[in-house]
Amino acid sequence: LAKIRVQFSVVCVVIISGICSKKVMSNYLKFKNLHYGDVPLVLGNVWDVPSAKLMDSLGYEALGTSSAAIAAMLGYKDGEHLSFEELLFVVERIVKCVNVPLSVDMESGYGKSA
């Protein structure tokens, strides 16, 4: 599950938004490797740029978004009331403002169920 989530987060940020860079790819590899360390990986939970900068400054090695927190910050209820474009807007800003990997909670992925 962790491997799928890492790869899906990278696909979201890199391919869809087109911000592929050495920083993003370096963070992808770092995040992947953090899953195989001797200590548990603890993610700082973030929902906007100020919360992400705070968690980065506190020394978290990786961050994770909360779809419910992002939705609430923008005035929505949890449960895919937030559009994918709005989620991507917030995620892009977070990625550009921190120096650690970011895992993105995308609810059910905004795709149609089979």
Secondary structure, DSSP 8 states (H G I E B T S, - for coil): -HHHHHHHHHIIIIIIT----HHHHHHHHHHHHHTTSSS----EEESSHHHHHHHHHTT-S-EEE-HHHHHHHTT--TTT-S-HHHHHHHHHHHHHH-SS-EE---TTTT----
